[in-house]
Amino acid sequence: MKLSTVLLLSCIFAVSTAYVDYSGHKVLTVTPKSEKHLELLHELREKYSVDLWNEPRFVGAPVMTRLRPELIKPVEHLLKEQGLQYEVAYSNLQSAIEAERIQNAPTNFSRAEEYNFGKYHKYEVVVQLLKDLSEKYSTIAKLEVIGKSYENRPLYNMKISSGDSSAKPAILMECGIHAREWSSVAAGAYMVNKILTSYGSDSEITALVDKYEINIIVEINPDGYIFTWDQDRLWRKTRSRSSIDWLGVCRGADANRNFDIDHCGVGTSRKPCEEIYCGDKPFSESETRALRDMMIAKKDRLKVYFSIHAYSQYWMTPYGIKKTLPSNYDELIRVGKAGVDGLAKRYGTKFELGSIANIIYEAAGSSLDYIYEVLGVKMGFALELRDNGRFGFILPDKFILPMCEETWDGIKAAIEAL
């Protein structure tokens, strides 16, 4: 049987299975010590489809590397042979996923105050929290539907402001664009709750709500997020069907490569099965169209935009499309440093500050580059939350609430520094 046929059948089988099982998969935290080591990691991905959870960019920066069972022995042998240091993050990835599901098992949730911010929650529970909060704090909160997902789920924005906000400067935060980044959704839900429950009692938060219209999209990719809970914990993309995938076996696009800024350029793929597939065309995804329309509607009032991701502990400015620094980079760094310093105060968590292309990798089609370069909103950041290479996407529950708290501390400090 030809290799192409085997790969095709594997894809069809993977799509038809009810739940992706990562039993026997091993995740290593590999620390490259030279440029040659970085090249080796890239080669492992390109030649053997080794799954790198973060980009091999810098010497000394850990890279989480998932190995299929048949690759474990040969890859570990190669790493040792080349002097590449590594630690075992997960000896059996499926065991870690199952443990996470037990920790975050649904409870009999009914009211907003019962929501546990120290764990992850299914989509319907997150939505119920937002609905309850908007009803309880209706004088300052409005839950808006800004569009529909590919699978026809509402895309919600929580608009928070005292009084008439139509002339106020606005803030926009977008969470959950990559489905497997549950920390982003947890942080978004926490921030909504923190702001609404503290208004009137916390002087700093009260001042922010009085001054700004704060918009928080807690989950912009609900189809993908639900898929990570029900079928594949490591799913990244949306769940749309590509017009160029005639077999229909490769679902979704990377929504953060789908904006109309150097579409399908550097750091993307035109292959529908790839995790960084840029989509058939700019804004092919209903989720990115909804976010774009909201950006356009508010662009003249937007003072700052935050795109919240996980993981790696980075606070980043434009650009992703090129290593050239933006014209107001000094001002971006000033505000970003206030955010990084504010985030570190509570738990000492250190974030690295710099532009996307210089801090992680060049990547076209991001929401941040689009709003900065195309729409002219000149204050914006992309955050990569905890951690920096020990747990990756599967952040244990004991770290979830601290991660949420420090994220809000940092964002609040950055807003105050505007």
N, C-alpha and C positions, 0 to 999 in steps of 0.2 A: 504494500500500500504506500502511495506517495506521501511525503511529509505534509504537503499542503492539504491532502485529504484528511490526514490524522488531525491536523490543527483545526480544520473545519468541523469535523465531528466532535472534537473536544469543546469547541465553542458552543455548538448546538446542545451538547450534553450539559454544559455548565449553565446555559440559560434555562434549560428545562428542569433542573433540579430545584427542589423547594427551598433548600437552605445550603449555602456555601459552607463547607466543612473544612476548617484549617487544621485538622488533626495531623500531628506529625510535622507541621511547619515550624521552623525555628527562626527566631528573630535575634540577630546579633547587633550589638552596638559597636560599630567598627570605627576606629580612630586613625585616619590617614596621617602619616608622618612626613610625606613627601609628595611632590607633584606626580611622581610615578605611581604612588598609591592611589591618588585621585583618578588617574587615568585607568587604573585597574578596576576601580569600582564602576566607572562608566562602561568599561568593556564587559563587565559581568552583566550589566543591565542590557546592553545592546545585543550581545551574542547569546546570552542564556536566559533572558527575560527575568533576571533577578529583580525582585521588587524593592526598590529603594524608597523608603518613606520620606526622606528628605534629600535634597540635592547635595552631591559631593562638590563643595565649592572651595573650602579652605583647608589647608593643612592644620591639623589639630582639632577640627570641628567634627564631632561624632556624627556618623551616618547610620541610621537604623535600617537594617538589611534583612528582608524576609526571604528565607530559603525554603523551597519545596523539598519534601523528604528526599527525593532522589539527588538533590544538589548539595545536601548538607556535608557529606564526607568530602567530595571533591573540592568544594569551595573552601571549607575549613582548612583542608590540606594546602590549597593554593595560598590562602591568607597567611598561614604559618610559614610557608616556603618563602614568601615575599616580605616577611617581617612586619606584617600588618597586624597591629594589636586589636583585639576585640574582646567584648564581654557578652555573655548570654543574657539578653533581655527577657526572652520567653523561650523556654525549651520546648514547649508545646503551645502554640498560639491559641489553639481551640480551647484549651483549658483556661487560659486567661480571659477569653471572650465569654465563656460560660460562667466564670466567676463574676465577671462584670455584670452579666445579666441577672445573676442572683442578687447582687448588691443593689441593683437598680430595678428590682421587680416592682410592678405597679402596686400601689396601695389603694384603699378605698377613698380616693381623693374626692372631696366635695366642695371645699371652700378654699379661698386663696391663702388664708393664714395657715392652712395645714400643708401647704406645699413645702417640700423639703429641698432647700437649696444646696444641700450637701450631697445630692445624687443627681443622676441624669433621669430624664423623664421621656416617655413616649409623646409623640406629637399631639395627640388628643388631650393629654394632661396639660401640656404647655399652653395649648389654645384655651383650655378651660380657665387656666390661671389668668390669661390676658382678658378674657371675657368678664370674669369675676372682678378683676381690678378696675376695668373700665366702667363697670356698673357701680362699684362701691365709691370710686373717686371721679364720678362723672363731671364734676365741676372743672376738673383740670385734665381729664383723660378722655380721649376718643379713639376707639379701635376702628380703623378704616380698612376697607378692602381695596387694595391698589391694583388687583389683577387676579388672574387664575393661573395655576400651574398647568403643566401639560396634562396631568390626570384630573384636572378640573377642581383642584382644591383652592380655597381662597388664600391669597397672599395678604397677610395682615401687616399693617403699620400701626404702632401705638403713638399717637400724637399727644404730647404732653405740653400744656401751657396754661397759664392763668389769664383770664380775660380773652379779648380778641387777639388772635395771633397773626392775623393776615398781614400785618405790617412789621412784625417782629423779625429780627435776624433768626435764621433757622440752623439747626444742627441735625445731621442725618447719620445714623449708625445702621450698618447692614451686617447681619450675622447668618451663619449657617449656609453659605453659598456652596461649600464643599460638604457633602452629606456626612462623611465619617468624622468630621470635626465637631464632635458633640460638645466640647468645651465652649465653643463659640455660642451655641444655643443656650447653654447653661448661663453664661455670662450675660447674654442679652436679657433673659428672663429675670435674672437677679437685678440688673440695672433698672428695668421697668418697675419692679417691686420696690426697690430701694428709693427711687425718686418719688413715687406716688405715696408711699407710706411715711416718708420723711418730710413731705411738704407741710409747712406750717410749724414744724417742731425743730427742724435743722435749718439754721440761718443760711448756710452756704447753699444748700439745695433749694431752699425757698427763693433765694436771690437768682439762681440759675433759671428756675421755672418762670419767675416773673420777668426775666430779661429776654429769654429765648423761647422759641418753639422747638421742642426736642422731639425728634422722630426716631423711633427704634423699631427696625424690622427684625424680630427675634428669629425668624426662620424664613429665608427667601427661597429655599429649595426643599419644600415639604415632601415631595415625591421621593427624592433621594434619601432624605432623613428617615422616612418610614421604611424604605427598602433596607437601610442599614440595621434597623431593629428586627425586621421580619425575615430577611434573606441573606444579606451579605454585609457584615460589620465594616468592611473596608471599602465599600462603594463610595465613590467620590463625585460622580457626575449627576446630571439630571436624569430623567427617565424617558426622554422623548425618543422618537424613531427617526433615524436619519434617512433622507431621501436617496442618498448614495449607497446605503447599506441594503442592497436588494434582497438579501436573505432575512433581514430583520433580526439578526442575532446579536448585534452590538448596539445596545441602547445608550442614549444620553450623550450629552456634550459637557465639557468642562465650562460651566457658566462664567467662570472668571477668566476665560480665554475667548469669550463670545462677544465682547463689546467691540464697537466699531473704532478701534484704534490699532492700526497695523494688523488687521485681522489675519489669522493664520500665519503670523510672522514668527519671530524667534521664540523658542520655548513652547511651541505648540505642535500639534500633529494634525494632519488631514485624514488620518485613518480612524474610522468610527470606533474601532475596538480599543484604541489607546485612551488612557486616563486623561490626557491633555488634549483630546480632540476638540478642535476649535468650533465645530458646528458647520453646517452646510453653508452658512453665510452669516454676516454680522447680525446679531439679535435674532437668530433662528429660534432661540429658546423663549418661551412665553415668560419665564421668570426674569430674564434679563431685559425683555421689553418693558415689563411692569416697573422694574427698578429704574430703567432709563427714563420712562415717562414721568416718574416721580422726581427724578433728578432735574429734568427739564422744567417741570412745573415750579420748582423751588429754587432754581439755580441763582436767580437774582438776589435771593435772600440768604442763601447758604453761606455760613461763615466757616464751617468745618465739616468734613466728611470722614467717617471712620469705617473701614472694612475690616471685620474682625475674624481672624482665622486661628488655627492651632495646627501644629505646635512649633516651637523653636526659640521662643522668647526674643522676638525682634519687634522693634518699633520702626516702621519704614515710611519713607517719603516717596513720591514719584522720583525717577521714572523706573518702570519695568522694561520698557521697550528699548532702552539704551542706557549706557553707563554715564552719559552726560548728565550733569547735575542741573536741576531746574533753576531758573533765574532768581527765585526767592528762597533758595536753599538755606541761607543763613537764618531767615525768619522761621522756616519750617523746622530747622534744628533747634532754634530757641524754644518754640512751643513744644516740640517733641521731647526735648530735654526736661522741660517741666513735667511732662507726662511720665517719662521714664523715672525721674526722681520721685514723683508722687507715688508711683506704683511700687517702688522699692521700700518705702517707709515702713509699711506694716510688717512685712515678712522678710525683707531683705532680698527679694527676687530681682535679679539683674537682667535687664533687657539691653540688647545691642541696638544702637541707633544709627540709621543711615538710609541711603536710597535702596530700593528693591534690587535693582540690577547689580549694585555693588555689594549688597549685604548677603543676598542669597543667589539669585540667578536672573538672567534676562528673560522676560516673559511678556508677550504681546497680548492685547485684548482684555486687560484687567479693568475692573470697575474704577479703580483709583486713577489710572492713567487717563481713562475716558473722561471722568468728571473734571480732572485737572486740565488736560490739554484741549479737549474738544469743547467742553462746556465752560471752561474758564473759572472754575472754582479753585482758587489758588491756595487753599489750606486743606490738606487731606492726608490721611495716614492709613497704612495697612498694619495691623497688629497680628503677630503670631504669639499666642498665649503659651502657658506652661505645657510641657516641660521642655528641656533642652536635649533630650536623647535617652532618658532611662525608660520611660513608659510610653512615649509617643502618643498615639491617638487614644490609648486605653488608660487614661489618667485615673488612678485609684480614687475611691470616694473620699478618702480622708483629705485629699488635696483640692476637691472641687469647690467647696465654699471659700477657702483661702484664695483660690484662683479668681473666683468671682469678685471677692472683696477688693483685691489688689487691682483688678482690671478697672473697676469703677473709680478707685482712688486715682489711678493714672489718667483716665479719661477726664475726670472732674478737674484735676490739676491742669491738664492741657487746655480745657475750655476756659478756665479762669485766667490762663496766661495769654489768651488771644489778644 
